[in-house]
Amino acid sequence: MSSGINCQSQALTKPAFGEKEVTELIDRVFGLKVSWIRPLPSYDDQNFHVGVSGNQSVSEGADEYVLKITNSEDSQEPDLIEVQTQAMMFLKAEGFPSASPYLTKDGKIMSLECGGTGPEKKKYMVRLLTYLPGTPVAKIATNAQIFYEIGQMAARLDKALSEKFCHPSVKSLHRGQFIWNLANVPLLDQYAYALGQNKHREVVEQVIEQFKGRVIPKLSSFRPCINHGDLNDHNILVDSNSASPESLQYRVSGILDFSDMSYGYYVFEVAIAIMYMMIESSDPLRVGGHVLAGFESVLPLTEEERGALFFLVCGRFSQSLVLAAHTALLYPENKEYLSITARTGWKHLLRMFEVGRGAVERAWFQTAGRYASGAAAE
């Protein structure tokens, strides 16, 4: 979704490489010839889907990759990018559908490169990642089965990272003031101006106050882990193993974008997944039950964690909506992509407040309970 936001510098940090520059870079750094190139949407990095030839590991045909150019601010944290990339490689080895880097000509997983437009050239960390096939959840007709699968995958992913992943720079995932860590919802105060003075801002201010009173004091009771941190409807790819439209069964075929990885808590990951899956459902208030059931099939939540879930989901809605509004002021040309969640996100957040915590939790927990009793919920 995003990297650390700095009000003063961010407008200068997003890469602006042209296609000709990208073609030359891939040849020079990775030794591959670009046969075609397509820009991909991104929050504050720059991504390209590229087809290449000249890959000596494949006898014929072109391979597909994603060239990821990290914004200049985050490019100053090579240890963090190294850990994120190594985590992707670890997960792939563990059987998760994650990308892996194509090594540079000197055998490295990334390279710091100058480029872009403007009066002064900035330095950007560049990686070439394998392209993962599949359809984003945002583009399918979702159902209870895929929501359950996503919840289950989220728990398995965090569990594998937290119990088995080791790296000398893993401490860099303690990201303190990182604005997208769910613990930092109170930091939204400094970006709420982007909403103007309206009902939306009033609701966000209520979310922040409730978060301070109902979540922050409980953090020490939550189980810590490494979070992916951004399992949204565009970062999860799926494919179908059914030929019949009436009985579609999906499986997760790709997990994208590890740039929001940080130390957090297991309950953060399920809350983030619930929030983004609500965006993709015709019955958003019940979605949380399906995602929660999948998650708890691997990692049952504690009473304290369940008690915070409503506030955490509201907190993630607020993060996404406020930071999108703020960033759209900096990058008006990218407003359409930045506003994807806002199209239905405000409606869902306002609806949660209108219905109330008790009713929302009952819908979630009753739905999840039907799975626990052996009756998969519809």
LINVENRA-V244216 format. One record per residue. N is the residue number from 1. NEAR is the number of other C-alpha atoms within 12 Angstrom. D_LAST is the distance of its C-alpha to the last C-alpha in whole Angstrom. Layout:
n->N near->NEAR d_last->D_LAST
n->N near->NEAR d_last->D_LAST
This chain:
n->1 near->40 d_last->30
n->2 near->35 d_last->34
n->3 near->37 d_last->37
n->4 near->37 d_last->39
n->5 near->36 d_last->40
n->6 near->26 d_last->44
n->7 near->19 d_last->45
n->8 near->12 d_last->48
n->9 near->17 d_last->48
n->10 near->26 d_last->44
n->11 near->27 d_last->46
n->12 near->26 d_last->48
n->13 near->37 d_last->46
n->14 near->39 d_last->43
n->15 near->38 d_last->45
n->16 near->32 d_last->46
n->17 near->32 d_last->47
n->18 near->20 d_last->48
n->19 near->25 d_last->47
n->20 near->20 d_last->50
n->21 near->22 d_last->50
n->22 near->40 d_last->47
n->23 near->28 d_last->49
n->24 near->21 d_last->52
n->25 near->33 d_last->50
n->26 near->42 d_last->48
n->27 near->23 d_last->51
n->28 near->18 d_last->53
n->29 near->30 d_last->51
n->30 near->34 d_last->49
n->31 near->23 d_last->51
n->32 near->32 d_last->49
n->33 near->28 d_last->49
n->34 near->32 d_last->47
n->35 near->25 d_last->46
n->36 near->23 d_last->44
n->37 near->26 d_last->42
n->38 near->23 d_last->39
n->39 near->23 d_last->39
n->40 near->22 d_last->35
n->41 near->24 d_last->34
n->42 near->38 d_last->34
n->43 near->43 d_last->35
n->44 near->40 d_last->38
n->45 near->38 d_last->39
n->46 near->34 d_last->39
n->47 near->34 d_last->38
n->48 near->37 d_last->39
n->49 near->32 d_last->37
n->50 near->31 d_last->40
n->51 near->28 d_last->41
n->52 near->33 d_last->44
n->53 near->25 d_last->47
n->54 near->21 d_last->49
n->55 near->26 d_last->47
n->56 near->16 d_last->49
n->57 near->13 d_last->46
n->58 near->12 d_last->45
n->59 near->10 d_last->47
n->60 near->11 d_last->46
n->61 near->15 d_last->44
n->62 near->21 d_last->43
n->63 near->30 d_last->40
n->64 near->30 d_last->38
n->65 near->37 d_last->38
n->66 near->37 d_last->37
n->67 near->44 d_last->40
n->68 near->48 d_last->39
n->69 near->45 d_last->42
n->70 near->45 d_last->41
n->71 near->42 d_last->43
n->72 near->35 d_last->46
n->73 near->31 d_last->45
n->74 near->35 d_last->43
n->75 near->33 d_last->45
n->76 near->22 d_last->47
n->77 near->25 d_last->45
n->78 near->29 d_last->45
n->79 near->23 d_last->44
n->80 near->32 d_last->41
n->81 near->39 d_last->40
n->82 near->33 d_last->42
n->83 near->33 d_last->39
n->84 near->41 d_last->36
n->85 near->41 d_last->38
n->86 near->33 d_last->38
n->87 near->41 d_last->35
n->88 near->35 d_last->33
n->89 near->29 d_last->36
n->90 near->26 d_last->35
n->91 near->32 d_last->31
n->92 near->26 d_last->32
n->93 near->18 d_last->34
n->94 near->18 d_last->31
n->95 near->19 d_last->29
n->96 near->28 d_last->27
n->97 near->30 d_last->27
n->98 near->35 d_last->29
n->99 near->37 d_last->33
n->100 near->33 d_last->36
n->101 near->33 d_last->39
n->102 near->35 d_last->42
n->103 near->26 d_last->45
n->104 near->24 d_last->48
n->105 near->19 d_last->52
n->106 near->13 d_last->53
n->107 near->13 d_last->50
n->108 near->20 d_last->48
n->109 near->30 d_last->44
n->110 near->36 d_last->45
n->111 near->33 d_last->48
n->112 near->27 d_last->49
n->113 near->29 d_last->51
n->114 near->26 d_last->52
n->115 near->30 d_last->51
n->116 near->28 d_last->50
n->117 near->17 d_last->52
n->118 near->15 d_last->54
n->119 near->8 d_last->57
n->120 near->11 d_last->56
n->121 near->17 d_last->55
n->122 near->27 d_last->52
n->123 near->29 d_last->50
n->124 near->34 d_last->47
n->125 near->39 d_last->45
n->126 near->43 d_last->44
n->127 near->39 d_last->42
n->128 near->40 d_last->41
n->129 near->36 d_last->37
n->130 near->32 d_last->36
n->131 near->31 d_last->34
n->132 near->30 d_last->30
n->133 near->24 d_last->28
n->134 near->26 d_last->25
n->135 near->25 d_last->23
n->136 near->30 d_last->22
n->137 near->37 d_last->19
n->138 near->25 d_last->20
n->139 near->18 d_last->21
n->140 near->25 d_last->18
n->141 near->27 d_last->15
n->142 near->35 d_last->12
n->143 near->31 d_last->9
n->144 near->36 d_last->6
n->145 near->29 d_last->9
n->146 near->38 d_last->12
n->147 near->49 d_last->11
n->148 near->40 d_last->11
n->149 near->34 d_last->14
n->150 near->49 d_last->16
n->151 near->46 d_last->16
n->152 near->31 d_last->17
n->153 near->39 d_last->20
n->154 near->44 d_last->21
n->155 near->41 d_last->22
n->156 near->33 d_last->23
n->157 near->40 d_last->25
n->158 near->39 d_last->27
n->159 near->28 d_last->27
n->160 near->29 d_last->29
n->161 near->37 d_last->31
n->162 near->29 d_last->32
n->163 near->14 d_last->33
n->164 near->19 d_last->35
n->165 near->28 d_last->36
n->166 near->20 d_last->39
n->167 near->21 d_last->42
n->168 near->13 d_last->45
n->169 near->20 d_last->44
n->170 near->28 d_last->40
n->171 near->20 d_last->42
n->172 near->23 d_last->42
n->173 near->36 d_last->38
n->174 near->24 d_last->39
n->175 near->28 d_last->39
n->176 near->18 d_last->40
n->177 near->21 d_last->40
n->178 near->30 d_last->37
n->179 near->34 d_last->36
n->180 near->40 d_last->32
n->181 near->41 d_last->32
n->182 near->48 d_last->30
n->183 near->44 d_last->32
n->184 near->30 d_last->35
n->185 near->41 d_last->33
n->186 near->34 d_last->36
n->187 near->30 d_last->38
n->188 near->40 d_last->36
n->189 near->26 d_last->39
n->190 near->21 d_last->41
n->191 near->30 d_last->39
n->192 near->32 d_last->38
n->193 near->21 d_last->41
n->194 near->24 d_last->39
n->195 near->29 d_last->37
n->196 near->16 d_last->40
n->197 near->13 d_last->40
n->198 near->13 d_last->37
n->199 near->16 d_last->34
n->200 near->29 d_last->32
n->201 near->26 d_last->35
n->202 near->22 d_last->35
n->203 near->30 d_last->31
n->204 near->40 d_last->32
n->205 near->30 d_last->35
n->206 near->27 d_last->33
n->207 near->37 d_last->30
n->208 near->35 d_last->33
n->209 near->22 d_last->35
n->210 near->24 d_last->32
n->211 near->32 d_last->31
n->212 near->26 d_last->35
n->213 near->17 d_last->35
n->214 near->24 d_last->31
n->215 near->35 d_last->31
n->216 near->24 d_last->34
n->217 near->15 d_last->36
n->218 near->25 d_last->33
n->219 near->26 d_last->33
n->220 near->14 d_last->35
n->221 near->20 d_last->33
n->222 near->25 d_last->30
n->223 near->26 d_last->30
n->224 near->24 d_last->32
n->225 near->32 d_last->31
n->226 near->40 d_last->31
n->227 near->42 d_last->29
n->228 near->48 d_last->28
n->229 near->45 d_last->28
n->230 near->38 d_last->26
n->231 near->43 d_last->23
n->232 near->40 d_last->22
n->233 near->37 d_last->21
n->234 near->32 d_last->24
n->235 near->36 d_last->25
n->236 near->41 d_last->22
n->237 near->33 d_last->22
n->238 near->35 d_last->20
n->239 near->26 d_last->21
n->240 near->26 d_last->19
n->241 near->15 d_last->20
n->242 near->12 d_last->19
n->243 near->11 d_last->21
n->244 near->10 d_last->18
n->245 near->14 d_last->17
n->246 near->10 d_last->14
n->247 near->15 d_last->13
n->248 near->20 d_last->14
n->249 near->24 d_last->14
n->250 near->32 d_last->15
n->251 near->31 d_last->18
n->252 near->36 d_last->20
n->253 near->30 d_last->23
n->254 near->35 d_last->25
n->255 near->42 d_last->26
n->256 near->44 d_last->28
n->257 near->38 d_last->30
n->258 near->39 d_last->32
n->259 near->42 d_last->34
n->260 near->39 d_last->32
n->261 near->46 d_last->32
n->262 near->42 d_last->34
n->263 near->32 d_last->34
n->264 near->35 d_last->31
n->265 near->39 d_last->29
n->266 near->45 d_last->26
n->267 near->48 d_last->24
n->268 near->50 d_last->25
n->269 near->50 d_last->23
n->270 near->53 d_last->20
n->271 near->47 d_last->21
n->272 near->48 d_last->22
n->273 near->48 d_last->19
n->274 near->46 d_last->17
n->275 near->48 d_last->19
n->276 near->46 d_last->19
n->277 near->49 d_last->16
n->278 near->42 d_last->15
n->279 near->38 d_last->18
n->280 near->35 d_last->16
n->281 near->30 d_last->13
n->282 near->16 d_last->13
n->283 near->22 d_last->11
n->284 near->31 d_last->13
n->285 near->40 d_last->13
n->286 near->36 d_last->10
n->287 near->44 d_last->10
n->288 near->46 d_last->13
n->289 near->45 d_last->10
n->290 near->45 d_last->9
n->291 near->47 d_last->13
n->292 near->51 d_last->14
n->293 near->43 d_last->12
n->294 near->38 d_last->14
n->295 near->38 d_last->17
n->296 near->34 d_last->17
n->297 near->26 d_last->17
n->298 near->26 d_last->20
n->299 near->28 d_last->22
n->300 near->25 d_last->21
n->301 near->30 d_last->22
n->302 near->18 d_last->25
n->303 near->15 d_last->25
n->304 near->20 d_last->27
n->305 near->32 d_last->25
n->306 near->32 d_last->22
n->307 near->27 d_last->24
n->308 near->37 d_last->25
n->309 near->42 d_last->22
n->310 near->42 d_last->22
n->311 near->42 d_last->25
n->312 near->43 d_last->25
n->313 near->46 d_last->22
n->314 near->45 d_last->24
n->315 near->46 d_last->27
n->316 near->46 d_last->26
n->317 near->46 d_last->25
n->318 near->48 d_last->29
n->319 near->46 d_last->30
n->320 near->43 d_last->28
n->321 near->40 d_last->29
n->322 near->43 d_last->33
n->323 near->43 d_last->34
n->324 near->39 d_last->33
n->325 near->35 d_last->35
n->326 near->33 d_last->38
n->327 near->40 d_last->38
n->328 near->28 d_last->38
n->329 near->24 d_last->41
n->330 near->26 d_last->43
n->331 near->25 d_last->41
n->332 near->17 d_last->41
n->333 near->16 d_last->41
n->334 near->25 d_last->38
n->335 near->24 d_last->36
n->336 near->20 d_last->33
n->337 near->23 d_last->32
n->338 near->29 d_last->32
n->339 near->28 d_last->30
n->340 near->28 d_last->27
n->341 near->35 d_last->25
n->342 near->29 d_last->27
n->343 near->21 d_last->26
n->344 near->24 d_last->23
n->345 near->33 d_last->23
n->346 near->33 d_last->26
n->347 near->24 d_last->23
n->348 near->38 d_last->21
n->349 near->43 d_last->23
n->350 near->26 d_last->25
n->351 near->23 d_last->22
n->352 near->31 d_last->21
n->353 near->28 d_last->24
n->354 near->15 d_last->24
n->355 near->17 d_last->21
n->356 near->19 d_last->23
n->357 near->28 d_last->22
n->358 near->20 d_last->21
n->359 near->18 d_last->18
n->360 near->31 d_last->17
n->361 near->28 d_last->17
n->362 near->22 d_last->16
n->363 near->27 d_last->12
n->364 near->34 d_last->13
n->365 near->32 d_last->14
n->366 near->27 d_last->12
n->367 near->30 d_last->8
n->368 near->36 d_last->11
n->369 near->26 d_last->12
n->370 near->20 d_last->9
n->371 near->26 d_last->10
n->372 near->22 d_last->14
n->373 near->13 d_last->14
n->374 near->12 d_last->12
n->375 near->14 d_last->9
n->376 near->20 d_last->7
n->377 near->29 d_last->4
n->378 near->19 d_last->0
